[in-house]
Amino acid sequence: MKGFTTKVVHNDRQDSIEHGSLHKPIHANVAYGYEDARDLAAVFQGEKSGYSYGRQLNPTISALESKITTMEDGVASVCFGTGMAAIGTTLFSLLRSGDHMVSSAFLFGNTNSLFNTFGKMGIGVSFVDATSVDAVADAVTENTRLVFVETIANPRTQIADLRQIGELCTQRGLVYVVDNTMTSPYLFQPKTVGASLIINSLTKYIGGHGNVLGGAVTETGCYDWSVFPNIYPEYQLGEATKWGITQTRKKGLRDLGASLGPEAAHHVAIGAETLALRVQRQSENAMAMCEFLHAHPMIKKVYYPGLTEHPQHRRAAELFRAFGGLFSFELQSDVDLWEFLNRLQVIVKSSNLGDNRTLAIPVAHTIYFEMGPERRASMGIDESLIRISSGIEDSEDLLADLSAALN
C-alpha cells in the first residue's frame, strides 16, 4: 500500500482485530489482568509488551497512535487529551530549569501563553521571526535545547523557513519540534525537513468533524537522543532514536496524566480516514474565497499562502501538497466588523479549525484578546482581522455568502 489514504484506511488491519472488525473496537477498560503475576511485573518494567494502566496505554489508543505514525512516516507516536497537552507534556518531559528554547514568534495563542509560563519557571524562551533561519540562528545559546515552529502560523499564515531551520538544528545538535496542525500529515510531512518531533492537534484536521479533542506527538527517528543531556538513565534503553518519545510517554504522560480517552481515540481514527479528501476540498474552497476577497474593494488585505502576493508563497508551493484551509483578511476601515460577521449565513461565527463547516472568528477580540494590543500589534494582528477556517461546503455557496455580507 503506497497511497496516503489507502494506508490510513487499512492501517488497523495490519494487525489482527478482534472478531474480524474493520475498525479497532473501543476498549473502555482502565486496568488489565494477568494470569501470571510475573508477566504483570515484566510489563511494568518494560521487559515484555503489554498493557499496564489506562493512563499510558490502551488498545484503542495504541491503534490510533499506529495510524498517526504511519501518516507522519515516523517511528512512534503518543496521544494526549488535547493538542495543548501534547505540546505541554512533551516539553515538560524534555526540558529542565536553566534550559533555553527558540520559538517562532507567530504562535497559536495558547502555545504562546504556555511558553510564557515556561519562561516564568526557569526555562528561557526566545521568540523570533521564524520565516528567517538567520533569526533562529542568532537566538541560539549554549543552553538551547530545542527549536519550536509551526508550519503555517495562525492566523496571519506566515510560513517558517522549515527546511533551513531543520539543517541548522542538525548542525547544532538541537531537537527540532514542528507543529504540523495547520497543514496536517496529508499536506506536509515535517520529517522531510529533518524534524525530530511532530506535534498534531487531533482536534483539528485529523479528527476533522469538530466532535472530539485530542493531540499527538510523533518521533521521526531523525534525532539521536544519546547526545541530548536531559534523558533520564531509566529511559536510555534500546534504540537511541526512541529515547525522547519513551520519556515523553513514561515520564510526561504518567506524571501529568493528560491522557486521551478510548472513545475520543475511536472518533479521531474514523475521522482520519477522510483527511485527504477533506483537506483537498478545504484547500480548494479557501483558494476560491481568497481570490474573491483579494479582488473586492471592501477588503484591505488577504493572508493566504496560495496567493502569489504572499511573502512565502514560493516556499509553500515547494513544501506543501496544497495551501491549506486557513486564511485571514482585514476589512477596510469604513466596513463594520460586527455587521459584516452577523450578515454571514452559511459561514458560522465560531472558533476551532479543520471542521467540515466553514468557520469565521474576529481574531483580536477573541482568541488573541488576552495578549493585549501591544503584543497583537507586534504580531501584525489588526483590529479588523477575521480568520476563516474553510470547510467542505459547495464553493458557490461560500462565495455567495461572502458577497451578500459585503454588499
Steps between C-alpha positions, in 0.01 A plus 500: 500500500660821381225764490440723802128427538536129429755465778286697746176314423661155531747573778302321773495183292879471499451329836223256581180665626263339745215305336599612151387857562605750231567766766691455823225465766466739792670352806346693788689319775768665715681201650627169357516162673772235463491128581866508602604778738852482355359613164335798671834599652681450168257733324548770764878467477498520121637151454185376326243667279152539641260738671545620855266793569264709291675830567791394277380212282173383350441276194270750326746784557793282394324436169455876448864563588601246237281677245651841576851356484420363155358835389815684610742227383637491855620229738260549794225732627339589832145635522363750752168648603557823302754658268614732779552196722723353230716814487510558875570140598769455236691812603447426870660161440802627310591839652638594840551824691790691345434368149420730210279459196448703182144539380323663212345830609195429283338247729155368576378706798486213750847380403630854548341507846656164591847609391471819704417282799809288433700823501377576852607152615866528405493386136617778270298565185606722211221595259632572150381553144530138388441589136877569508749233603746776590266626771487151649877455479565835670282398795677169570709495819714238672195399706264464204349153489231525232334710233120513468313618190159465338466418130245774425446765767152562633349746405732701274629192307873575524703194398818415688820431310438135572773340293786728599401497868513120478853519360600742776365269771686204350826697495458623858363174645170663598162329531274632224130502594254580221130556565333358189141580600431766237624287210422147625704195397320495165630837384843473662722256687750692719733200499599610147663814646674320787244544778580303816148508644168584331201643687143466374182628658270211417206729575560681174547350153581140597183454709331743265141508619508735800381225733811389689810638674843341465869552437805298401879514482686285248866398513652507151821309571708792367652599836764312700383541859829364632640855458209661686595566865151481651415133444474322834709180536193275537384599149836451329402153384487356148534720191614855585264636234206407727628627835322835467156356421545234770574764763203705380266204551645344813596819680282776355175315441527320832581811703254743338228249413380686189371179345276456198189293565422191290168632368669823389777295336239305305339823373839633388591174329178500298538866411860446383383268223359793299778748581636522145155542346398771743825700494512501122146642486571747780811623318303550178227691682754715681668594172166592341400721794841667517499584130153651540595702808833611355315667212225657714527877570372463858789273595831659598726194514478120463749263661519161328812317376318398183499860376809596301520824700564306822866549607555124545288384205791333321612326818149365556474381140827309536419340836126438512268285290243785509470828689259393773163614626602787730515867399429842642413843367463862610199718422526854373473757780147607403361144515336403830657175624199385702241584237695308238536192721137503606384507138673168427249217471692196373831580669472436873623752758707264713847398616680173411672397176478214255127445539285392206320832545659831403566701817573871549633678810607860576856434615593805709179484702505129582790255477767774519317738734699410813828586329417869507531756220880535519572128453233475230656792315842331516344195332329709233148425622271782391183580698296414189675167433263208436623142490325246280528124527370368171256209502378257236185685389436576134727789408218685320305522826800632692574767240135604491499528879808724506364712215162552666660593834729755335221647288 
